[in-house]
Amino acid sequence: MCNSPGSLDQLDRRIVVATQAGLPLVAEPYLQIAQQLGTSEAEVMERMQRMLESGIIRRIGAVPNHYTLGFRGNGMSVWDVPDEKARLYGRRIGALEFVSHAYLRPRHLPEWRYNLFAMVHGKDRSEVMEKIARIADMLGQDNQAHEILFSTRILKKTGLRI
């Protein structure tokens, strides 16, 4: 195992390369990776956990294709909320079942006033607009402005590759 929490040894790199496109869709994906790399399932799981805890990898999770699941009205909502409340609202909005992710971004005044982004999913655009209206109600007077940027296609569903 590598000595430094932020570094990769040869086996760590091989695990990252073997999993960066996703885990195999089998009953025991870590076992399959271990067999492919000539190590144990426990070793693969332990190393991935360590890399997750140290920040070498950010998460292990599913990346759904919303279009395939029938969610075709996907819209990035952008919000102008008071900076001192943006984190609070980001957590609340991110916890909504129809929001896949919410995050803060710097404003670029005067062209771009929005500081909070949230991806809203729905079966069609009207459903997304209803859900965004719910968010606007939640924000109340702190909703100084918002827009919806609707998706027309999936541009990227992969992270950095080694």
C-alpha positions as CSV (number, residue, x, y, z in Angstrom):
1,M,0.0,0.0,0.0
2,C,1.2,3.5,-0.7
3,N,2.8,5.5,2.2
4,S,1.4,9.0,1.6
5,P,-2.4,9.5,1.8
6,G,-2.4,11.7,-1.3
7,S,-0.3,9.6,-3.6
8,L,-0.9,6.5,-5.7
9,D,1.2,3.4,-5.9
10,Q,1.1,1.1,-8.9
11,L,-1.9,-1.0,-7.7
12,D,-3.8,2.1,-6.8
13,R,-3.3,3.5,-10.4
14,R,-4.4,0.1,-11.8
15,I,-7.5,0.2,-9.7
16,V,-8.3,3.8,-10.8
17,V,-7.8,2.9,-14.5
18,A,-9.9,-0.3,-14.1
19,T,-12.8,1.6,-12.5
20,Q,-12.7,5.1,-14.1
21,A,-15.3,4.1,-16.8
22,G,-17.5,2.6,-14.1
23,L,-17.7,-0.6,-12.1
24,P,-18.6,-3.7,-14.0
25,L,-22.3,-4.4,-14.0
26,V,-22.1,-7.8,-12.2
27,A,-23.2,-9.1,-8.8
28,E,-19.7,-8.7,-7.4
29,P,-17.9,-5.9,-9.2
30,Y,-15.0,-5.5,-6.7
31,L,-14.3,-9.3,-7.0
32,Q,-14.2,-9.0,-10.8
33,I,-11.8,-6.1,-10.6
34,A,-9.6,-7.9,-8.1
35,Q,-9.4,-11.0,-10.3
36,Q,-8.5,-8.8,-13.3
37,L,-5.7,-7.1,-11.3
38,G,-4.5,-10.2,-9.5
39,T,-5.3,-9.1,-6.0
40,S,-8.1,-9.7,-3.4
41,E,-11.6,-8.2,-3.3
42,A,-10.9,-6.9,0.2
43,E,-7.7,-5.2,-1.0
44,V,-9.6,-3.4,-3.9
45,M,-12.3,-2.3,-1.5
46,E,-9.9,-1.1,1.2
47,R,-7.8,0.8,-1.3
48,M,-10.8,2.4,-2.9
49,Q,-12.1,3.4,0.5
50,R,-8.8,5.0,1.4
51,M,-8.6,6.9,-1.9
52,L,-12.2,8.1,-1.3
53,E,-11.3,9.3,2.3
54,S,-8.1,11.0,1.1
55,G,-9.9,12.8,-1.8
56,I,-8.0,11.0,-4.5
57,I,-11.4,9.9,-5.8
58,R,-14.4,12.0,-5.1
59,R,-17.2,9.5,-5.0
60,I,-18.4,6.1,-5.9
61,G,-21.9,6.2,-7.3
62,A,-24.2,5.7,-10.1
63,V,-24.4,8.2,-13.0
64,P,-27.9,7.8,-14.4
65,N,-28.8,8.8,-18.0
66,H,-31.9,10.8,-17.2
67,Y,-33.1,10.7,-20.8
68,T,-33.1,6.9,-20.8
69,L,-35.0,7.0,-17.5
70,G,-37.7,9.1,-19.1
71,F,-36.7,12.5,-17.7
72,R,-36.6,14.6,-20.8
73,G,-37.4,18.1,-19.4
74,N,-34.1,18.5,-17.5
75,G,-33.2,22.1,-16.7
76,M,-30.4,23.9,-15.0
77,S,-32.0,26.5,-12.7
78,V,-29.9,29.4,-11.9
79,W,-30.7,31.7,-8.9
80,D,-29.7,35.1,-7.6
81,V,-29.9,34.8,-3.9
82,P,-28.2,36.7,-1.1
83,D,-24.6,35.5,-0.9
84,E,-24.8,35.1,2.9
85,K,-27.8,32.6,2.4
86,A,-26.5,30.8,-0.7
87,R,-25.0,27.8,1.2
88,L,-28.1,27.3,3.3
89,Y,-30.3,27.4,0.2
90,G,-28.0,25.2,-1.8
91,R,-28.2,22.5,0.9
92,R,-32.0,22.8,1.0
93,I,-32.5,22.7,-2.7
94,G,-29.9,19.9,-3.2
95,A,-32.0,17.8,-0.7
96,L,-35.1,18.0,-2.9
97,E,-35.9,14.6,-4.5
98,F,-36.1,16.2,-8.0
99,V,-32.7,17.9,-7.9
100,S,-29.7,15.8,-8.8
101,H,-27.1,18.5,-7.8
102,A,-26.9,22.0,-6.5
103,Y,-23.8,24.2,-6.3
104,L,-22.4,27.7,-5.8
105,R,-20.7,29.6,-8.6
106,P,-19.3,33.2,-8.5
107,R,-21.3,35.9,-10.1
108,H,-19.8,37.7,-13.1
109,L,-21.5,41.1,-12.9
110,P,-23.0,42.8,-14.8
111,E,-23.4,40.0,-17.3
112,W,-24.2,37.1,-15.0
113,R,-25.9,37.7,-11.7
114,Y,-26.6,34.1,-10.6
115,N,-24.7,32.5,-7.7
116,L,-26.7,29.3,-7.1
117,F,-27.2,26.5,-9.6
118,A,-29.5,23.5,-9.3
119,M,-30.2,20.7,-11.9
120,V,-33.9,19.9,-11.9
121,H,-35.3,16.8,-13.5
122,G,-38.8,16.2,-14.8
123,K,-40.7,14.1,-17.5
124,D,-41.1,17.3,-19.6
125,R,-40.5,21.0,-19.5
126,S,-43.8,21.9,-17.8
127,E,-43.0,19.5,-14.9
128,V,-39.6,21.1,-14.5
129,M,-41.2,24.6,-14.5
130,E,-43.6,23.5,-11.7
131,K,-40.7,22.2,-9.7
132,I,-38.8,25.4,-10.2
133,A,-41.9,27.3,-9.0
134,R,-41.7,25.2,-5.8
135,I,-38.1,26.3,-5.3
136,A,-39.0,29.9,-6.0
137,D,-41.7,29.6,-3.3
138,M,-39.1,28.1,-0.9
139,L,-36.8,31.0,-1.5
140,G,-39.5,33.7,-1.1
141,Q,-38.2,37.2,-1.2
142,D,-34.6,35.9,-1.3
143,N,-35.3,34.8,-4.9
144,Q,-34.0,38.0,-6.5
145,A,-34.1,36.4,-10.0
146,H,-33.9,33.1,-11.7
147,E,-33.6,31.4,-15.1
148,I,-34.0,27.9,-16.5
149,L,-31.5,26.6,-19.0
150,F,-33.1,23.5,-20.5
151,S,-30.9,20.6,-21.7
152,T,-31.3,19.4,-25.3
153,R,-28.7,16.6,-25.1
154,I,-26.2,14.9,-22.9
155,L,-22.8,16.5,-23.5
156,K,-20.6,14.6,-21.0
157,K,-21.0,11.8,-18.5
158,T,-17.4,11.0,-17.6
159,G,-14.8,12.4,-15.3
160,L,-11.1,12.8,-15.7
161,R,-9.4,9.8,-17.2
162,I,-5.8,8.5,-16.5
